[in-house]
Each structure stands twice: as structure tokens, then as C-alpha cells.
Amino acid sequence: MATDNASSQQPLHDRDVRERTHLGLMIGDTWHSLQTRIAEKRGRVETIIPYTGYGTTSWIRVLGRVVLSNPRDLRPLEGKEMMKPLKEGLRGWRNFTSAPVRNAEVTLEVDGTSQVVHADRGGVIDVHLVVSLEPGWHTVRIKSGDSVVADAPVRVVRDDVTFGVVSDIDDTVMVTALPRPFLAAWNTFVLDEHARTPTPGMSVLMERIVRKHPDAPVLYLSTGAWNVAPALTRFLSRNLYPAGPKLLTDWGPTRDRWFRSGQEHKRSSLERLAEEFPSVQWLLIGDDGQHDESIYAEFARNHPRNVRAIAIRQLSASEAVLAGGRSKANPAGSTPGVPWIYASDGAGMSDQLSTMGIVESTVRIDPEDEA
């Protein structure tokens, strides 16, 4: 009785949060059950969608997702079977409607050693493995149930690397030209990588960075859902961006929110990188559409030794309107010792970063001298 009274005297806000959480999870569970029943009736099979992972010579982070997909999406490729969406364009709504396999038992094989792990509620595989690997690219073989074995690439970073790049995606490496409130829906239901435009000069900037720092890890941090990772990978590859892990998030309710917080996802991802790579200084690249500046500034204040510089793409007037305006913060003054640069495109960033030694200086030849 005392417990009941105490519960009834909880603040109304707290009770509302619990009820909202319960309803959100109920809706999510109901939708998942419906997806699964329909998928099983249609003969869908367990399929692994591998994502790019990363790590060091002593540990790796393996990423992927287990879903129920159409067997026709499995086709031979260079003597192996793989999911058709990984090779060909596919609308985002198809990825969204593929039912995830909750808590799937997954076998990972790397360097001749196998380990059994479990996916989460959304079918996402995100595990930390202790390994002993040489720097460079490696492959983790992933299998769940009767699924076709999938190969997940993993970038193993040298132990002595002290520089890396973390870049936002939307409005930073690709121009979205969409109102931010509709961006998540577009990414989830409609996205085709052919429908997006690369930000001018950004792929060249990235290429110059990796040319100067060939061992530097490059990671792409976004509030997008894991559903669209294959499309984002194809977009980045087609537009000649360096290969690297995408740090995305799951879509749907949590225990205390109807939808996951994109800002919190970025904050926690940066904090994790600081813990995983304590000796690495990061170049943080984002845009001035609302939140990147404040998130990067907060990280720089908490981890000044882990930030080499912060590069912010200035949105055009029309892009700023679609993004809901520009950030009103002036964070540079709150992070002493951390350089900030602003430019509207990759060329402008490149010129400023070259003065810091982050990219190689461009030698400009006078046409008269060349003649």
C-alpha cells in the first residue's frame, strides 16, 4: 500500500513520461510483430547487412544489422551471394519495411576465430571484440541462422596515429535541400543516393586530408538511421569520399522518448571516440545549421587535447532557411586553443586548413609564369 501511495504521489510529469514511454514501446513492439508476421508469411529469410567497423590492433567494433528480406534480393556477385541493395540502388522505404530480427544470435569470424554475440532490439549488431590484428583493412564474416555469410569491412588504425577526421553528413558532405523536420522521413522512406548532390569541394578536401595523413581514420557521424547506411555508403563511394565507418542510430522509441535524440547520439559517439582513441586529435567537420557548432564546442571544452580543429560549413541563405536557421551561438570563444574555421565549401575550408598544416599547401602557378 505504501508503494502504491508513493507511486500515486509521483509528479504528474514523471507519470506522463512513464506512460508515454510505455505507449511508445508498445507501438514499436506492435509494429515489429506485424512486420515479422508479414515477412514470415511472404517467405522472407534472415539476411545480414554488414556495415563498416573500426578499431585498433587490440580491439575492433563490428557493425551490422539482421533483417528478414526477400530471397530474390540475394544474388550471385563475384562467386558469392550478397544482398542486392548493397550493390544496386534501392529506395529507402524498402530498407525501412524490412523487419529486423530482434536479439538475433550472430556468429562473427575474424582472423580464424569465431565468437557468438547477439543483435539488439532493432536487429543492430554493435559489438566490441578483443583481437590481435595488423593495421589496415580486415574482414569480419557474419552469419545468423541460415543466412548467407556477409563480409563486414573493418578499418584497424595504427597504434601511433594521432590525427583523425569526424564529419557530419547532411548539409556537410551532401546537400540535402530539405526542411530539417522532413529530413529523417526522406532519409528513411525515399532516399536514393542518385537524388543527392555532393557539397562542392568537400570530396577534394577529404582526399587532400587523407593524402597528407594516409593512416588517419575518417568517420562519418550522422543522425540518420541504420536503414540508410548502404545508400550512404554508395553515395560517398560514387562521389569519391574516402571509405570509413558511418556512425548512425536506430530509429524509433526508447524507454524515455518517443524518438531517439540525434544530438545525444552525436554527443555520445564523440565521447566514445575520445575514450577509444585517447591519443587522437580529431578534425571535426559540420555545418552551422543549428546544432553541430554547440555539440563540437562542448566536446572541445571537455576534451581539448582530442580536438585538432573544428571546420564549419556555412549554409547558403536558402539552405539555412530549410535547416531552420543558423546557430546563434558563437562557440569559438568558449574553446581557447582550438582553431575554428568557417567556409561555404570544401575549397574555402581547404585553403584555411592548409595554413594549419592539416592539408598540403596548394601551389598556385601564375599563368604568365607558366607561359
Buried (B, 14 or more C-beta within 10 A) or exposed (E): EEEEEEEEEEEEEEEEBBEBBEEBBEEBEEEBEEBBEEBEEEEBBBBBBBBBBBBBBEBBBBBBBBBBBBEEBBEEEEEEBBBBBBEEBBBBEBBBEBBBBBEBEBBBBBEEEEBEBEBBBBBBBBBEBEBEBEBEEBBBBBBBBEBBBBBBBBBBBBEEBEBBBBBBBBBBBBBBEBEBEEBBEBBBBBBEBEEBEBBEBBBBBBBBBBEBBEBBBBBBBBBBBBBBBBBBBBBBEEBEBBBBBBBBBBBBBBEEBBEBBBBBBBBEBBBEBBEBBEEBBBBBBBBBBBBBBBBBBBBBBEBEEBBBBBBBBBBEEEBBEBBEEBBEBEBBEEBEEBBBBBBBBBBBBBBBBBEEEBBEEEEEEEEEEEE
